[in-house]
Amino acid sequence: MKPLYILKIGGSVATFKDRAGMSVRTELLKKVARAIHDAQKGKDFQLILIHGAGAAGHQLAREFNLKEGVKGIETRREAALRSRGANQKLDSAIFEILIAEGIRATPIHTASVVIQKNCKISKFHFETVTESLQQNYIPLLYGEMVFDSVLEMSICSGDALAAALAKKLDAQKILFASDIDGIFDRDPYLHKDAKLIKNTTFEKLHNLSQISESHNIDTTGGLQGKIKQIQTVKSPSLKTIEFFNGTESTNYKHALLDEKFEHTVIKF
């Protein structure tokens, strides 16, 4: 069988997170799409793409405290719907870029396949994803506001999607692309002496007290949130979880083809 990889393109790669509204990094995403396309020529694998909410989604979530859910509050209802609309516009923009560069991506709106309970995925209709893979398409999902049986709506992060999909579909690796080279012992944007952790395990990461530091807006837990989510993946098929700099387009090909480059690899 073809190996299955899950690639999460962070919001800091898909958008300019320090700008108001939705500002898509179009030229970078074109290069990313080309790199993925080149990797497909070098190796036969299945791929699921997930992208972060980026600037618009996180700014609304932070302003209206959507992390706690809608809870029947009218201002949050409006903000949740606006956030969903912004995320779908971003998804559409990314889809158009991928298609133009020869990637057979198919958008799957997260809110149409996921329901949560108290901010955790309780139902996930995987059939659309699995059928897409069987038909040799690349499912494209994203973090967004979904219905929540307790909180009315809540945030379903791309990290939670990656963990759930990897566990259900027996992925071999999960790849996280952000705007830094991987996991550092401290935030490299705040500390010039921060050191890149190249090879590690979950046990070792627990000893890093400052690993949750973040240099930009992130309402889904930042790096610490990613680690908590992916720790739930208990699958014998999963070999590595890797973090790399997604602003360097060549890194995508390296990661997908198992080539050596500067990044973080968590081994099992």
TORDRENMAR-334898 format. One record per residue (C-alpha): residue number from 1; x, y, z. Coordinates in steps of 0.02 Angstrom, whole numbers. Example, Ala and Ser with C-alpha at 12.3 -4.5 7.8 and 13.67 -1.06 7.14 Angstrom:
<nodes>
+-----+--------+--------+--------+
: pos :      X :      Y :      Z :
+-----+--------+--------+--------+
:   1 :    615 :   -225 :    390 :
:   2 :    684 :    -53 :    357 :
+-----+--------+--------+--------+
</nodes>
This chain:
<nodes>
+-----+--------+--------+--------+
: pos :      X :      Y :      Z :
+-----+--------+--------+--------+
:   1 :      0 :      0 :      0 :
:   2 :     52 :    180 :    -28 :
:   3 :    114 :    268 :    128 :
:   4 :     -3 :    404 :    194 :
:   5 :     68 :    571 :    248 :
:   6 :    -26 :    713 :    332 :
:   7 :     41 :    887 :    300 :
:   8 :    -19 :   1033 :    406 :
:   9 :     25 :   1201 :    329 :
:  10 :     19 :   1324 :    473 :
:  11 :    -74 :   1488 :    468 :
:  12 :     92 :   1580 :    478 :
:  13 :    140 :   1500 :    311 :
:  14 :    -28 :   1520 :    225 :
:  15 :    -56 :   1700 :    280 :
:  16 :     35 :   1851 :    350 :
:  17 :    -23 :   1828 :    529 :
:  18 :     36 :   2000 :    584 :
:  19 :    -80 :   2088 :    461 :
:  20 :   -263 :   2127 :    487 :
:  21 :   -391 :   2029 :    389 :
:  22 :   -346 :   1890 :    268 :
:  23 :   -181 :   1918 :    180 :
:  24 :   -135 :   1759 :     83 :
:  25 :     49 :   1722 :     49 :
:  26 :     10 :   1683 :   -132 :
:  27 :    186 :   1676 :   -204 :
:  28 :    249 :   1566 :    -64 :
:  29 :    102 :   1447 :    -81 :
:  30 :    134 :   1432 :   -268 :
:  31 :    311 :   1374 :   -229 :
:  32 :    245 :   1255 :    -97 :
:  33 :    124 :   1178 :   -222 :
:  34 :    265 :   1155 :   -349 :
:  35 :    373 :   1071 :   -218 :
:  36 :    233 :    950 :   -173 :
:  37 :    205 :    915 :   -357 :
:  38 :    391 :    878 :   -380 :
:  39 :    388 :    760 :   -230 :
:  40 :    242 :    666 :   -307 :
:  41 :    350 :    631 :   -459 :
:  42 :    487 :    559 :   -350 :
:  43 :    382 :    445 :   -239 :
:  44 :    211 :    363 :   -239 :
:  45 :    119 :    416 :    -81 :
:  46 :    -51 :    472 :    -21 :
:  47 :    -69 :    645 :     54 :
:  48 :   -193 :    738 :    161 :
:  49 :   -172 :    927 :    170 :
:  50 :   -230 :   1033 :    315 :
:  51 :   -205 :   1220 :    332 :
:  52 :   -219 :   1336 :    481 :
:  53 :   -343 :   1477 :    501 :
:  54 :   -213 :   1612 :    483 :
:  55 :   -236 :   1795 :    525 :
:  56 :   -423 :   1821 :    503 :
:  57 :   -481 :   1667 :    597 :
:  58 :   -365 :   1688 :    746 :
:  59 :   -397 :   1875 :    765 :
:  60 :   -585 :   1849 :    774 :
:  61 :   -564 :   1703 :    892 :
:  62 :   -455 :   1805 :   1007 :
:  63 :   -565 :   1961 :   1003 :
:  64 :   -725 :   1867 :   1046 :
:  65 :   -647 :   1728 :   1152 :
:  66 :   -711 :   1592 :   1037 :
:  67 :   -591 :   1470 :   1118 :
:  68 :   -726 :   1445 :   1251 :
:  69 :   -861 :   1412 :   1122 :
:  70 :  -1014 :   1513 :   1072 :
:  71 :  -1122 :   1465 :   1223 :
:  72 :  -1276 :   1555 :   1156 :
:  73 :  -1193 :   1726 :   1161 :
:  74 :  -1255 :   1828 :   1012 :
:  75 :  -1092 :   1923 :    982 :
:  76 :   -998 :   1758 :    980 :
:  77 :  -1125 :   1684 :    859 :
:  78 :  -1092 :   1822 :    735 :
:  79 :   -904 :   1810 :    761 :
:  80 :   -908 :   1621 :    738 :
:  81 :  -1000 :   1638 :    573 :
:  82 :   -883 :   1775 :    514 :
:  83 :   -735 :   1667 :    564 :
:  84 :   -807 :   1519 :    468 :
:  85 :   -831 :   1629 :    316 :
:  86 :   -654 :   1696 :    326 :
:  87 :   -582 :   1521 :    341 :
:  88 :   -681 :   1459 :    192 :
:  89 :   -619 :   1606 :     88 :
:  90 :   -440 :   1562 :    137 :
:  91 :   -472 :   1380 :     93 :
:  92 :   -541 :   1430 :    -76 :
:  93 :   -388 :   1538 :   -111 :
:  94 :   -269 :   1397 :    -65 :
:  95 :   -369 :   1275 :   -170 :
:  96 :   -356 :   1387 :   -323 :
:  97 :   -167 :   1398 :   -302 :
:  98 :   -148 :   1209 :   -283 :
:  99 :   -256 :   1171 :   -435 :
: 100 :   -162 :   1297 :   -542 :
: 101 :      1 :   1208 :   -499 :
: 102 :    -62 :   1034 :   -543 :
: 103 :   -110 :    971 :   -370 :
: 104 :   -270 :    867 :   -370 :
: 105 :   -336 :    941 :   -209 :
: 106 :   -519 :    932 :   -160 :
: 107 :   -585 :   1046 :    -22 :
: 108 :   -675 :    960 :    121 :
: 109 :   -759 :   1087 :    234 :
: 110 :   -717 :   1036 :    411 :
: 111 :   -884 :   1095 :    483 :
: 112 :   -973 :    976 :    364 :
: 113 :   -884 :    820 :    428 :
: 114 :   -842 :    858 :    610 :
: 115 :   -949 :    885 :    766 :
: 116 :   -872 :    919 :    935 :
: 117 :   -920 :    903 :   1117 :
: 118 :   -840 :   1026 :   1238 :
: 119 :   -709 :   1075 :   1109 :
: 120 :   -659 :    895 :   1070 :
: 121 :   -701 :    797 :    914 :
: 122 :   -846 :    679 :    952 :
: 123 :   -899 :    634 :    774 :
: 124 :   -793 :    632 :    618 :
: 125 :   -868 :    572 :    454 :
: 126 :   -710 :    502 :    377 :
: 127 :   -796 :    430 :    224 :
: 128 :   -771 :    584 :    115 :
: 129 :   -586 :    588 :    158 :
: 130 :   -559 :    403 :    127 :
: 131 :   -655 :    407 :    -37 :
: 132 :   -551 :    555 :    -95 :
: 133 :   -392 :    457 :    -61 :
: 134 :   -457 :    302 :   -148 :
: 135 :   -497 :    408 :   -301 :
: 136 :   -318 :    478 :   -298 :
: 137 :   -366 :    652 :   -241 :
: 138 :   -286 :    752 :   -101 :
: 139 :   -413 :    800 :     34 :
: 140 :   -393 :    981 :     90 :
: 141 :   -460 :   1019 :    264 :
: 142 :   -433 :   1164 :    383 :
: 143 :   -461 :   1225 :    559 :
: 144 :   -627 :   1314 :    584 :
: 145 :   -780 :   1338 :    694 :
: 146 :   -885 :   1180 :    698 :
: 147 :  -1048 :   1134 :    785 :
: 148 :  -1027 :   1080 :    965 :
: 149 :  -1161 :    979 :   1055 :
: 150 :  -1127 :   1073 :   1218 :
: 151 :  -1055 :   1242 :   1168 :
: 152 :  -1158 :   1272 :   1009 :
: 153 :   -998 :   1302 :    909 :
: 154 :   -816 :   1282 :    953 :
: 155 :   -646 :   1287 :    869 :
: 156 :   -585 :   1128 :    786 :
: 157 :   -401 :   1156 :    756 :
: 158 :   -300 :   1089 :    611 :
: 159 :   -191 :   1002 :    741 :
: 160 :   -342 :    906 :    808 :
: 161 :   -388 :    857 :    630 :
: 162 :   -211 :    794 :    597 :
: 163 :   -213 :    687 :    754 :
: 164 :   -385 :    613 :    719 :
: 165 :   -347 :    575 :    537 :
: 166 :   -178 :    498 :    575 :
: 167 :   -253 :    383 :    707 :
: 168 :   -402 :    329 :    601 :
: 169 :   -313 :    309 :    434 :
: 170 :   -145 :    238 :    492 :
: 171 :    -34 :    378 :    430 :
: 172 :    154 :    347 :    424 :
: 173 :    204 :    526 :    464 :
: 174 :    131 :    693 :    513 :
: 175 :    218 :    849 :    450 :
: 176 :    196 :   1022 :    525 :
: 177 :    254 :   1171 :    421 :
: 178 :    274 :   1335 :    516 :
: 179 :    380 :   1492 :    500 :
: 180 :    527 :   1425 :    602 :
: 181 :    647 :   1280 :    575 :
: 182 :    564 :   1162 :    698 :
: 183 :    551 :   1145 :    887 :
: 184 :    672 :   1251 :    987 :
: 185 :    713 :   1244 :   1172 :
: 186 :    647 :   1423 :   1179 :
: 187 :    554 :   1539 :   1059 :
: 188 :    687 :   1590 :    930 :
: 189 :    595 :   1753 :    896 :
: 190 :    620 :   1805 :   1076 :
: 191 :    785 :   1721 :   1117 :
: 192 :    934 :   1731 :    999 :
: 193 :   1020 :   1587 :   1089 :
: 194 :    876 :   1467 :   1061 :
: 195 :    933 :   1297 :    999 :
: 196 :    847 :   1187 :    871 :
: 197 :    800 :   1015 :    935 :
: 198 :    835 :    900 :    788 :
: 199 :    791 :    728 :    855 :
: 200 :    686 :    695 :   1007 :
: 201 :    545 :    598 :   1089 :
: 202 :    387 :    653 :   1179 :
: 203 :    466 :    608 :   1345 :
: 204 :    609 :    730 :   1315 :
: 205 :    492 :    869 :   1260 :
: 206 :    400 :    863 :   1426 :
: 207 :    556 :    930 :   1511 :
: 208 :    555 :   1092 :   1410 :
: 209 :    458 :   1216 :   1516 :
: 210 :    461 :   1358 :   1388 :
: 211 :    408 :   1259 :   1236 :
: 212 :    234 :   1338 :   1233 :
: 213 :    300 :   1513 :   1200 :
: 214 :    235 :   1591 :   1041 :
: 215 :    280 :   1749 :    947 :
: 216 :    112 :   1778 :    863 :
: 217 :    -76 :   1757 :    890 :
: 218 :   -131 :   1576 :    909 :
: 219 :   -295 :   1532 :    994 :
: 220 :   -272 :   1343 :    977 :
: 221 :   -128 :   1319 :   1097 :
: 222 :     26 :   1352 :    992 :
: 223 :    163 :   1223 :    994 :
: 224 :    109 :   1151 :   1161 :
: 225 :    -64 :   1125 :   1087 :
: 226 :      9 :   1029 :    941 :
: 227 :    108 :    917 :   1056 :
: 228 :    -45 :    880 :   1164 :
: 229 :   -148 :    837 :   1011 :
: 230 :    -23 :    723 :    926 :
: 231 :     14 :    631 :   1087 :
: 232 :   -159 :    556 :   1069 :
: 233 :   -106 :    466 :    911 :
: 234 :    -79 :    285 :    962 :
: 235 :    -49 :    198 :    797 :
: 236 :     84 :     67 :    757 :
: 237 :     94 :    138 :    581 :
: 238 :    154 :    310 :    637 :
: 239 :    344 :    322 :    623 :
: 240 :    382 :    507 :    643 :
: 241 :    305 :    676 :    676 :
: 242 :    408 :    815 :    600 :
: 243 :    414 :   1004 :    615 :
: 244 :    499 :   1109 :    482 :
: 245 :    512 :   1284 :    410 :
: 246 :    370 :   1299 :    284 :
: 247 :    428 :   1467 :    218 :
: 248 :    568 :   1374 :    127 :
: 249 :    478 :   1286 :    -14 :
: 250 :    616 :   1157 :    -45 :
: 251 :    586 :   1087 :    129 :
: 252 :    420 :   1012 :     76 :
: 253 :    504 :    901 :    -52 :
: 254 :    638 :    852 :     74 :
: 255 :    507 :    806 :    204 :
: 256 :    396 :    707 :     86 :
: 257 :    543 :    612 :      9 :
: 258 :    629 :    575 :    176 :
: 259 :    781 :    680 :    131 :
: 260 :    895 :    752 :    264 :
: 261 :    878 :    936 :    308 :
: 262 :    876 :   1048 :    463 :
: 263 :    715 :   1017 :    558 :
: 264 :    641 :    925 :    708 :
: 265 :    597 :    741 :    703 :
: 266 :    499 :    657 :    843 :
: 267 :    527 :    470 :    830 :
: 268 :    423 :    328 :    899 :
+-----+--------+--------+--------+
</nodes>
